Amino acid sequence: MTETQTKTKGPEFRAAEGAMNGLREDLFRQALAYRPLPPLNPEGRLIRRLPGGLRKGVVWAPHALVLFAAFVVMMIGFAEWEFRFLMGLVPAIAVAMTLVRPVAAFWASMLATVFCGVLSGELWAPSAFAAQVVVMVVVAARTRPRTAAWMWLLTLLFGMLLEGGDPTVTAPLATLSAFVLLVVAVVQIRRDAEREVTVQRTVTAVERDRRTLLEERTTIARELHDVVAHHMSVVAIQAEAAPYRVENPPPELEQAFVTIRENAVAALTELRRVLGVVRAEDYEAPDAPQPTLAVLDGLLDNVREAGLETEKVITGAVRELPQGVELSAYRIVQEALSNSLRHAPGASAKVELGYVLGGLGLRVVNGPPTGLVKPSQGAGHGITGMRERVAMLNGEMTAGTTADGGYEIAVFLPVPLSEEPETRDATGSEVTARDTTGGHPDTDANGNADTVVIEQDGRA
């Protein structure tokens, strides 16, 4: 068929062609295919509530139901006065075939109808009538609604053909089978729709979790930008100031410090470029430095004003930790207290900080919700953000409900001794960096150059 002929086909011809292709696909191609009926899912909504021993037997309920229907058909055939054995056995075999070869069982039921009609002298003998209805119902339940429509239409044409065009004999079968097949088709369409909705919900949930994870990682990258930029700025400052603190430094030493500063400035430039990729268009840089545990009391005062009674307990020797650790610890406590406000209104919270030799331990626990305020339902994104921060620092985190109905978050952030912040330079003098841009040591007021004022030995 040429392309021109294909384009000239009318919609009626294409619809008829599609219908015939559907008929061939459903009832002719692979008509003898072996398709055993699978058992029910043992984790179904109803089956999983049954005891273990009973559950193993219930999964085979469809097979038992089909075999029982075949037994009933055989008993109907045995009620015939003539050829009772054949009148019951042949249609029953067609019903039993639906367990392994459903499409072949439909054609077998048609042949059984002809066979019983020859023996009894009537087209739809009681056993053949019952077998045809049962077979169409089982096959329709195992395939799709389109197959049910084709089986009903072929059965109607088959009966009219054998009766010489008179539909009165086949009318009872056509009416009963149409009603039953319609019910089966509706149930099947509903089941397929529920399955599709479940799949879509699963995909949506996975995509939402993935988007939340990426957004949280982007937020962490933005927050750590100032921390890393501060350290790189200090490196650049110390590299520039070092030659002036040595009398008559050799040229090689001066060139080495120049190279160090150039590399630090280049690293700051690349850091700004990378941050621009993950920064949203509507993102505004904070006007203050990133928070640390030194300002944790201010956070606790804010949540107390919001109605959450909070207690802070510190164990161990308080010391300054790396800025990344302090920032992550602050954010974890902040998110944990926010969750307590949302999910446990009226409860009290306790924040525990443990300074140990190998790092920092955090524990935020709140009691069960009290009062008349209904807890809000969240999507669990706060826990995801906490886990991301802990994983970034190679720490450990556990979160779960407590025995009294509250919630507990326990975190350990490791800090190797080699990463403890040092506040003095090689000569023993304190060196601190102070920027002129409100908390962003790598940019000036125009966002272009590094402008840092050095405070060294009390002289600027």
C-alpha positions in Angstrom: 0.0 0.0 0.0 1.5 3.3 -1.0 1.7 6.4 1.1 -0.9 8.2 -1.0 -3.4 5.4 -0.5 -2.8 5.5 3.2 -3.5 9.2 3.4 -6.8 8.8 1.4 -8.3 6.4 4.0 -11.4 7.8 5.7 -11.9 7.7 9.5 -14.5 5.0 9.1 -12.1 2.8 7.2 -9.4 3.3 9.8 -11.8 2.6 12.6 -12.9 -0.7 10.9 -9.3 -1.6 10.3 -8.4 -1.0 13.9 -11.4 -3.1 15.1 -10.4 -6.0 12.9 -6.8 -5.8 14.1 -8.1 -5.8 17.7 -10.2 -8.9 16.9 -7.2 -10.8 15.5 -5.0 -9.7 18.4 -7.5 -10.7 21.1 -9.0 -14.0 19.8 -6.9 -15.4 17.0 -3.2 -14.6 17.5 -1.7 -17.0 20.1 -5.1 -18.5 20.8 -3.4 -21.6 22.2 -0.9 -19.6 24.3 -0.3 -21.1 27.7 -1.3 -18.5 30.3 -1.8 -20.1 33.7 -3.9 -18.1 36.2 -1.6 -16.7 38.9 -2.5 -16.9 42.6 -3.6 -13.8 44.4 -1.1 -11.4 46.0 -0.6 -12.6 49.6 0.1 -8.9 50.6 -3.4 -7.7 49.4 -5.5 -5.5 51.6 -7.7 -8.3 52.8 -5.5 -11.4 52.5 -2.7 -9.9 54.6 -5.0 -9.6 57.6 -5.6 -13.4 57.7 -3.5 -15.8 59.7 -0.4 -17.3 57.9 -1.8 -20.8 57.4 -5.2 -19.5 56.0 -3.4 -17.0 53.8 -1.6 -19.7 51.9 -4.9 -21.3 50.9 -6.8 -18.2 50.2 -4.4 -17.1 47.4 -5.7 -20.1 45.3 -9.4 -19.0 45.7 -9.8 -18.0 42.0 -8.7 -21.5 40.9 -11.0 -23.2 43.3 -13.9 -20.9 42.2 -13.3 -21.8 38.5 -13.1 -25.5 39.3 -16.3 -25.3 41.3 -18.0 -23.6 38.3 -16.8 -26.5 36.1 -18.3 -28.9 38.6 -21.6 -27.1 38.6 -21.7 -27.2 34.8 -20.9 -30.9 34.8 -23.8 -31.5 37.3 -26.2 -29.6 35.1 -25.2 -31.9 32.2 -25.7 -35.0 34.3 -29.3 -33.9 34.8 -29.9 -34.5 31.1 -31.7 -37.8 30.4 -29.7 -38.7 27.3 -25.9 -38.8 27.0 -25.7 -37.2 30.5 -22.0 -38.1 30.9 -20.9 -36.3 27.7 -23.4 -33.5 28.2 -21.7 -32.7 31.5 -18.1 -33.5 30.9 -17.4 -31.7 27.6 -18.7 -28.2 28.7 -16.9 -28.7 32.0 -13.6 -29.2 30.2 -14.0 -25.9 28.4 -14.6 -24.1 31.7 -11.5 -25.8 33.3 -9.4 -24.7 30.4 -9.8 -21.1 31.4 -7.2 -21.7 34.1 -4.4 -22.3 31.6 -5.5 -21.3 28.1 -8.2 -18.7 28.4 -8.6 -17.8 24.7 -8.6 -21.4 23.6 -11.3 -22.1 26.3 -13.6 -19.7 24.5 -13.3 -21.5 21.2 -13.6 -24.8 23.1 -16.9 -23.7 24.6 -18.2 -22.8 21.2 -17.4 -26.3 20.0 -18.9 -27.8 23.1 -22.1 -25.9 22.3 -22.3 -27.5 18.9 -21.5 -30.9 20.4 -24.2 -30.7 23.0 -26.6 -29.3 20.4 -26.1 -32.3 18.2 -26.6 -34.7 21.2 -29.6 -32.9 22.6 -31.2 -31.5 19.5 -31.3 -27.9 20.9 -28.8 -25.2 20.3 -28.3 -23.9 23.9 -28.5 -27.0 26.1 -28.5 -26.0 29.8 -24.9 -27.2 30.4 -23.7 -25.5 27.2 -25.5 -22.3 28.2 -23.9 -22.2 31.6 -20.5 -23.1 30.3 -20.6 -20.3 27.7 -21.5 -17.7 30.3 -18.8 -18.9 32.8 -16.1 -19.0 30.1 -16.8 -15.5 28.8 -16.8 -14.1 32.3 -13.5 -15.8 33.3 -11.8 -14.9 30.0 -13.0 -11.3 30.2 -11.7 -11.0 33.8 -8.3 -12.4 32.6 -7.9 -10.2 29.5 -9.4 -6.8 28.8 -12.8 -5.2 28.2 -12.3 -5.2 24.4 -12.0 -8.9 24.4 -15.3 -9.2 26.3 -17.0 -7.2 23.6 -15.6 -9.4 20.9 -16.6 -12.6 22.6 -20.2 -11.3 23.2 -20.6 -10.2 19.6 -19.2 -13.5 18.2 -21.4 -15.5 20.5 -24.5 -13.6 19.3 -23.5 -14.1 15.6 -22.7 -17.7 16.2 -26.2 -18.4 17.7 -28.0 -16.5 15.0 -26.1 -18.4 12.3 -27.0 -21.8 13.8 -30.6 -20.7 14.2 -30.9 -19.4 10.6 -30.9 -15.8 11.6 -33.6 -16.0 14.3 -32.2 -14.3 17.4 -35.0 -15.4 19.8 -33.2 -18.6 20.9 -29.9 -16.8 21.6 -31.5 -13.7 23.1 -31.6 -15.0 26.7 -27.9 -15.9 26.5 -27.0 -12.5 24.9 -29.0 -10.6 27.6 -27.5 -12.4 30.5 -23.9 -12.4 29.2 -24.1 -8.7 28.3 -25.1 -7.8 31.8 -22.4 -10.0 33.5 -19.7 -8.9 31.0 -20.6 -5.2 31.6 -20.1 -5.7 35.4 -16.8 -7.5 34.8 -15.6 -4.7 32.4 -16.5 -1.9 34.9 -14.7 -3.7 37.7 -11.7 -4.2 35.5 -11.6 -0.6 34.3 -11.8 0.6 37.8 -9.0 -1.8 38.9 -6.8 -0.6 36.0 -7.5 3.1 36.9 -6.6 2.5 40.5 -3.4 0.8 39.5 -2.4 3.6 37.2 -3.2 6.2 39.9 -1.0 4.2 42.3 1.8 4.2 39.8 1.5 7.9 39.2 1.4 8.7 42.9 4.6 6.6 43.4 6.3 8.4 40.6 5.2 11.8 41.9 6.4 11.0 45.4 9.8 9.8 44.1 10.1 13.0 42.0 9.0 15.2 44.9 11.6 13.5 47.2 14.3 13.9 44.6 13.4 17.6 44.0 13.4 18.2 47.8 16.8 16.5 48.1 18.3 18.7 45.4 16.8 21.9 46.8 18.2 21.0 50.2 21.6 20.3 48.8 21.5 23.7 47.0 20.6 25.4 50.2 23.5 23.8 52.0 25.8 24.8 49.2 24.6 28.4 49.5 25.1 28.5 53.2 28.6 26.9 53.1 29.7 29.4 50.5 30.4 32.1 53.1 32.2 29.6 55.3 34.6 28.4 52.5 35.0 32.0 51.2 36.0 33.2 54.6 38.8 30.6 54.9 40.0 31.3 51.4 40.0 35.0 52.2 42.1 34.4 55.3 44.6 32.4 53.2 44.9 35.2 50.7 45.3 37.8 53.5 48.0 35.8 55.3 49.8 35.1 52.1 49.9 38.8 51.3 50.9 39.9 54.8 53.5 37.2 55.4 56.4 38.8 53.5 56.1 42.0 55.4 56.6 40.2 58.7 60.0 38.8 57.7 63.0 41.1 57.5 64.6 41.0 54.0 62.7 37.9 52.8 64.3 36.1 49.8 62.7 36.6 46.4 61.7 32.9 46.2 59.7 33.3 49.4 57.9 36.4 48.2 57.1 34.7 44.9 55.7 31.7 46.8 53.4 33.8 48.8 52.3 35.7 45.7 51.4 32.4 44.0 49.4 31.3 47.1 47.4 34.5 47.1 46.7 34.3 43.3 45.5 30.7 43.8 43.3 31.7 46.7 41.8 34.6 44.7 41.3 32.3 41.7 39.5 29.7 44.0 37.2 32.5 45.3 36.4 33.4 41.7 35.5 29.8 40.8 33.5 29.5 43.9 31.4 32.5 43.0 30.9 31.1 39.5 29.8 27.6 40.8 27.5 29.2 43.3 25.8 31.2 40.5 24.8 27.9 38.9 22.9 26.6 41.9 21.5 30.0 43.0 18.0 30.7 42.0 17.2 33.9 40.2 15.1 35.2 43.1 17.7 34.3 45.7 19.0 37.1 47.9 22.3 36.8 49.7 21.9 37.2 53.5 23.0 40.5 55.0 24.6 38.8 58.1 27.2 36.1 58.5 26.0 32.5 58.7 24.8 31.5 62.2 26.8 29.3 64.6 26.2 27.7 68.0 27.3 31.0 69.6 23.9 32.5 68.7 21.9 29.5 69.6 20.4 31.3 72.6 18.8 33.8 70.3 17.1 30.9 68.4 15.8 29.4 71.6 14.4 32.8 72.7 12.5 33.0 69.4 10.9 29.6 69.7 10.0 30.3 73.4 8.1 33.4 72.2 6.4 31.2 69.7 5.0 29.0 72.5 7.6 26.2 72.7 9.1 25.8 76.1 12.8 24.9 75.4 15.6 23.9 77.7 19.3 23.8 76.7 21.8 21.5 78.3 25.5 21.6 77.5 28.0 18.9 78.5 31.7 18.9 78.0 34.2 21.8 77.4 32.6 24.3 75.0 35.0 25.2 72.2 35.0 26.6 68.8 34.4 24.0 66.1 34.9 24.3 62.3 32.4 26.7 60.8 30.8 24.1 58.6 30.1 21.9 61.7 28.7 24.9 63.7 26.5 26.0 60.8 25.1 22.5 60.3 24.5 22.0 64.0 22.7 25.3 64.2 20.5 24.4 61.2 19.7 21.0 62.6 18.6 22.4 65.9 16.6 25.1 64.1 14.7 22.5 61.9 14.1 20.2 64.9 12.6 22.9 66.9 10.5 24.0 63.9 9.2 20.5 63.6 8.3 20.5 67.3 6.3 23.7 66.8 4.4 22.2 63.9 3.8 18.6 65.0 3.8 18.9 68.8 1.9 22.1 69.7 1.8 22.6 73.5 4.8 20.3 74.1 8.1 21.2 75.6 11.5 20.6 74.0 15.0 19.9 75.2 18.2 20.7 73.3 21.4 18.9 74.4 24.9 19.7 73.2 27.7 17.4 74.0 31.3 18.5 73.3 33.5 15.4 73.2 37.0 14.8 72.0 35.9 13.4 68.6 33.2 15.8 67.7 29.8 17.2 68.7 26.7 15.4 69.9 23.2 16.9 69.4 20.0 15.7 70.8 16.6 17.4 70.4 13.6 15.8 72.0 10.1 17.0 72.4 7.1 15.6 74.3 3.7 14.5 72.8 1.4 17.2 71.6 -1.0 18.7 74.1 -3.8 21.2 74.1 -6.5 21.8 71.5 -4.2 22.8 68.7 -4.2 20.2 66.0 -0.7 19.2 64.8 0.0 20.0 61.2 0.9 17.3 58.7 4.3 17.6 57.0 6.0 15.8 54.1 9.1 14.9 56.1 11.4 17.3 54.1 12.9 18.7 57.3 14.3 15.2 58.2 15.6 14.9 54.7 17.5 18.2 55.1 19.0 17.1 58.4 20.2 13.8 57.0 21.8 15.6 54.1 23.8 17.9 56.5 24.8 15.0 58.6 25.9 12.9 55.6 27.9 15.8 54.3 30.0 15.8 57.5 30.2 11.9 57.6 28.1 12.0 60.8 25.4 9.8 62.2 21.7 10.5 62.8 18.7 8.7 64.3 15.2 10.0 64.4 12.0 8.4 65.8 9.2 8.5 68.3 9.8 8.2 72.0 8.1 5.9 74.5 5.8 8.7 75.7 4.6 9.7 72.2 7.2 12.5 71.6 9.9 12.7 69.0 13.7 12.5 69.3 16.5 13.5 67.0 20.0 12.4 67.9 23.0 13.5 65.8 26.8 13.1 66.1 29.0 15.3 63.9 32.6 14.1 64.0 35.4 16.6 64.1 39.0 15.2 63.8 41.6 17.0 65.8 43.4 18.1 62.7 40.3 20.1 61.7 40.0 22.1 64.9 40.0 25.9 64.0 43.3 27.7 64.7 43.1 31.4 65.6 46.8 32.2 65.7 49.4 32.5 62.9 52.9 31.2 62.9 54.2 34.0 65.1 51.6 33.5 67.7 49.6 36.6 66.9 45.9 36.5 66.3 44.8 37.0 62.8 41.1 37.6 62.0 39.4 38.6 58.8 36.8 41.3 58.7 35.0 42.1 55.5 33.3 45.3 54.4 30.3 43.7 52.7 28.2 42.6 55.6 29.2 38.9 55.9 30.6 38.1 52.4 34.4 38.3 52.6 34.9 37.4 49.0 33.1 40.3 47.4 33.1 44.1 47.7 30.2 46.4 47.6 29.9 45.9 43.8 30.4 42.2 44.0 33.6 42.2 42.0 36.8 42.4 44.0 38.1 41.1 47.3 38.1 43.8 49.9 39.3 42.6 53.3 40.7 44.6 56.2 43.5 42.9 58.2 43.6 43.2 62.0 46.9 42.1 63.2 48.5 42.7 66.6 46.0 45.5 67.2 47.0 47.5 64.1 44.8 47.7 61.0 
